[in-house]
């Protein structure tokens, strides 16, 4: 076998393995799409049918107007509004607070900076279940349980991973730019907002997308803090399609799931280039 034939064979095998792995990883998502357009009678057949006998696009409007036997009408649009409000507040809070803290760790010199940064990183080692009870007690004492505040207020106090990511990016920005701005009379705040922040757009986009995805998909937070059905978010509202005694409309549940994840796909599609650039330049690979 010649070298050319060996390279061709390796290329074919590589593509074959990648295609198989891609199909394996995509299988759950393809099954959701298939079930979302099936008639209800074909959702639980054995063996499973990947291709429905009839494409029922009416499942999507039916999912929005579905009446649950246990909870009654499921206000999916109200859940969407609640989710959008919480997500926007979290994204704004996370981008602003993490950028300020990361700038302080990366570009300012103050006593104990490295120690505080090490403590900040160490907080990533604390699992959420350890913090769940004291955090719930704090918010209950503040009278915030049953409101959106426990879901978005913590975003305005920064997160260890996002601070680390932005700090790594800020350290790659030449210090000569900041020094030149200060020579021109710019204050520290003006240097941060006019020089550093515009250059850090890819890294800030990564933080915004991570926060958007985390908040949009968050199930545990709303489950703990929200008690009124009118304040539920989309991830919590999807649970209403499932019944305790069987008879779950899987086709409508999958249709509603597709509608819920659609904004995530759109956001990632439009921000994909900046997102990858931010990941690559911040050293998080």
C-alpha positions in Angstrom: 0.0 0.0 0.0 1.4 3.4 -1.0 1.6 6.4 1.3 -1.2 8.1 -0.7 -3.5 5.1 -0.3 -2.7 4.9 3.4 -3.5 8.6 3.9 -6.8 8.1 1.9 -7.7 5.1 4.1 -6.9 7.0 7.3 -9.1 10.0 6.1 -12.0 7.6 5.3 -11.8 5.9 8.7 -11.5 9.2 10.5 -14.6 10.6 8.8 -16.5 7.3 9.4 -15.7 7.4 13.1 -16.6 11.1 13.3 -19.9 10.5 11.5 -20.8 7.6 13.8 -20.0 9.6 16.9 -21.9 12.6 15.6 -25.0 10.4 15.0 -24.7 8.9 18.5 -24.5 12.4 20.1 -27.3 13.7 17.9 -29.6 10.8 18.4 -31.4 12.2 21.5 -32.0 15.5 19.7 -33.2 13.8 16.6 -35.6 11.6 18.7 -37.0 14.8 20.2 -37.7 16.2 16.8 -39.2 12.9 15.6 -41.5 12.6 18.6 -42.5 16.3 18.4 -44.2 15.8 15.0 -45.7 12.3 15.6 -49.3 11.5 16.3 -49.8 10.5 19.9 -50.4 6.9 19.0 -46.9 6.5 17.5 -44.9 7.9 20.4 -44.7 4.7 22.5 -44.7 2.0 19.8 -42.5 -1.0 20.0 -40.2 -1.2 18.1 -39.8 2.7 18.1 -40.6 4.5 14.8 -38.1 7.2 13.9 -40.1 8.4 10.9 -43.7 9.2 11.7 -46.5 8.1 9.3 -47.9 11.6 9.5 -46.1 14.9 10.1 -48.3 16.7 12.7 -47.0 20.3 12.9 -50.2 21.1 14.8 -48.5 19.6 17.9 -46.6 22.9 18.3 -49.7 25.2 18.7 -51.4 22.4 20.7 -48.4 22.3 23.1 -48.9 26.0 23.8 -52.6 25.7 24.4 -52.5 22.4 26.3 -54.7 21.8 29.3 -53.2 19.5 31.9 -55.6 17.3 33.8 -53.6 17.9 37.0 -52.7 21.6 36.7 -55.2 22.8 34.1 -54.1 25.2 31.4 -50.3 25.5 31.1 -49.5 29.2 30.4 -46.3 28.5 28.3 -46.2 32.1 27.1 -46.3 33.3 30.7 -43.4 30.9 31.5 -41.5 32.3 28.5 -42.0 35.9 29.7 -40.8 35.0 33.2 -37.7 33.1 31.8 -36.8 36.0 29.5 -37.0 38.5 32.4 -34.9 36.4 34.7 -32.4 35.6 31.9 -31.9 39.2 30.8 -31.3 40.3 34.4 -28.8 37.5 35.0 -26.9 38.2 31.8 -26.6 41.9 32.6 -25.5 41.2 36.2 -23.0 38.5 35.3 -21.3 40.5 32.5 -21.0 43.7 34.6 -20.0 42.2 37.9 -17.6 39.6 36.6 -15.9 42.1 34.3 -15.3 44.6 37.1 -13.9 41.9 39.5 -11.8 40.3 36.8 -10.3 43.7 35.8 -9.3 44.3 39.4 -7.6 40.9 39.6 -5.9 41.3 36.3 -4.9 44.9 35.9 -4.9 46.6 39.4 -2.3 46.2 42.1 -3.5 45.9 45.6 -2.5 44.1 48.8 -3.8 40.6 49.0 -4.9 40.4 45.4 -3.5 37.0 44.7 -4.8 35.6 48.0 -8.3 36.8 47.3 -8.1 35.4 43.7 -7.0 32.0 45.1 -10.0 32.1 47.6 -12.3 33.0 44.7 -11.1 30.0 42.7 -11.4 27.8 45.7 -15.1 28.5 45.8 -15.5 26.5 42.6 -14.7 23.4 44.7 -17.8 23.9 46.9 -20.7 21.8 45.5 -24.1 23.5 45.2 -25.9 21.1 47.6 -23.7 22.3 50.4 -24.8 25.9 49.8 -28.4 25.1 49.1 -29.7 25.1 52.6 -27.9 28.2 54.0 -28.7 30.1 50.8 -32.4 29.2 51.0 -32.4 30.2 54.7 -30.9 33.6 53.8 -33.4 34.3 51.0 -36.3 33.1 53.2 -35.2 35.5 56.0 -35.1 38.3 53.4 -38.7 37.4 52.3 -37.6 36.6 48.8 -38.9 33.1 48.5 -41.7 33.0 45.9 -40.1 35.9 43.9 -37.6 36.1 41.1 -34.9 37.8 43.3 -33.1 34.6 44.4 -32.7 33.7 40.7 -31.1 36.9 39.4 -29.7 38.9 42.4 -26.7 36.5 42.9 -25.6 37.1 39.3 -24.7 40.7 40.3 -22.0 39.4 42.7 -19.9 37.5 40.2 -19.0 33.9 39.7 -15.6 32.2 40.1 -15.4 30.6 36.7 -16.4 33.7 34.8 -14.0 35.8 36.8 -11.2 33.4 36.0 -12.1 33.4 32.3 -12.2 37.2 32.0 -9.1 37.6 34.1 -7.2 35.4 31.7 -8.4 37.5 28.7 -7.7 40.8 30.4 -4.1 39.7 31.0 -3.6 39.2 27.2 -4.5 42.9 26.5 -1.2 44.9 26.2 -0.7 47.1 29.3 0.7 49.8 27.0 -2.9 50.6 25.9 -4.0 51.3 29.4 -0.9 53.3 30.2 -1.4 55.4 27.0 -5.0 56.1 28.1 -3.8 57.2 31.5 -1.2 59.5 30.0 -4.0 61.1 28.1 -5.7 61.8 31.4 -8.2 58.9 31.5 -9.2 57.7 34.9 -9.2 54.0 35.9 -12.9 53.7 35.2 -12.6 55.4 31.8 -9.7 53.2 30.9 -11.8 50.1 31.8 -14.9 51.1 30.0 -13.3 52.8 26.9 -10.2 50.6 26.3 -10.5 47.2 28.0 -14.2 46.4 27.7 -14.3 47.0 23.9 -11.3 44.8 23.3 -12.8 42.1 25.6 -16.0 41.7 23.6 -15.3 38.0 22.7 -14.7 37.0 26.3 -17.7 39.0 27.5 -19.8 37.3 24.8 -18.7 33.9 26.2 -19.8 35.0 29.7 -23.1 36.2 28.4 -23.8 33.0 26.5 -22.8 30.7 29.4 -25.0 32.7 31.7 -27.9 32.8 29.2 -27.7 29.0 28.7 -27.4 28.3 32.4 -30.3 30.6 33.4 -32.5 29.5 30.6 -32.0 25.8 31.4 -32.0 26.2 35.2 -34.5 23.8 36.8 -33.3 23.5 40.4 -33.3 27.2 41.2 -36.9 27.8 40.1 -38.0 24.5 41.7 -36.6 25.7 45.1 -37.7 29.3 45.2 -40.8 29.6 43.1 -44.1 28.4 44.6 -46.8 30.1 42.4 -47.5 28.5 39.0 -47.8 32.0 37.5 -44.1 32.7 38.3 -42.8 29.4 36.9 -40.1 29.5 34.2 -40.0 27.3 31.1 -37.8 24.6 32.5 -40.1 24.2 35.4 -43.3 24.5 33.3 -42.3 21.6 31.1 -42.8 19.3 34.1 -46.5 20.1 34.0 -46.9 18.1 30.8 -45.9 14.9 32.7 -48.7 13.2 34.8 -48.3 11.1 37.9 -50.7 8.4 36.7 -49.5 7.9 33.1 -51.0 9.3 29.9 -48.3 11.9 29.3 -48.7 13.5 25.9 -45.1 12.9 24.8 -45.6 14.4 21.4 -46.7 17.7 23.0 -44.0 17.5 25.6 -41.3 17.1 22.9 -42.9 19.9 20.8 -42.8 22.2 23.9 -39.2 21.2 24.6 -38.2 22.1 21.0 -39.8 25.5 21.5 -37.9 26.0 24.7 -34.5 25.1 23.3 -35.0 27.1 20.1 -33.8 30.4 21.5 -30.6 28.7 22.7 -29.9 27.4 19.2 -30.6 30.8 17.6 -28.3 32.6 20.1 -25.5 30.1 19.7 -25.9 30.2 15.9 -25.5 34.0 15.6 -22.8 34.3 18.4 -20.9 31.2 17.3 -17.9 33.0 15.8 -17.4 35.4 18.7 -18.0 32.6 21.2 -15.3 30.4 19.7 -12.9 33.4 19.5 -13.5 34.2 23.1 -12.9 30.6 24.2 -9.7 30.4 22.2 -8.2 33.7 23.3 -9.0 33.3 27.0 -7.1 30.0 27.2 -10.2 27.9 28.1 -10.0 25.1 25.7 
